[in-house]
Amino acid sequence: MFLDGRPLGLVQWSRYADYPDHVTELAALTPVPEGAVSIDYLIGDPAQVGRGLGPATRGNGAGAG
């Protein structure tokens, strides 16, 4: 992911169905619906942490403008 044309961090997702052992472990704590995914977002530049950029990657309208 980029901010103003410069590398900022990483966004990745994976389907829980691709990791059945993890689904079993997680399902002991909470329901895991069919089709569930895991989303990770990492901010690489410490100066950008805490600015709302991570939540903004989720497309929910939160975060820095």
KAFENKA-V982495 format. One record per pair of residues at least 24 apart in sequence whose ideal C-beta (glycine too) atoms are under 7 Angstrom apart, sorted by the first residue. I is the first residue (numbers start at 1). J is the second residue. If there is no record, write none. Layout:
i->(I	I)
j->(J	J)
This chain:
i->(1	3	3	7	8	8	8	8	8	9	9	9	9	10	11	11	12	13	13	13	14)
j->(57	48	53	44	43	44	45	48	53	41	42	43	44	42	41	57	40	37	38	39	38)
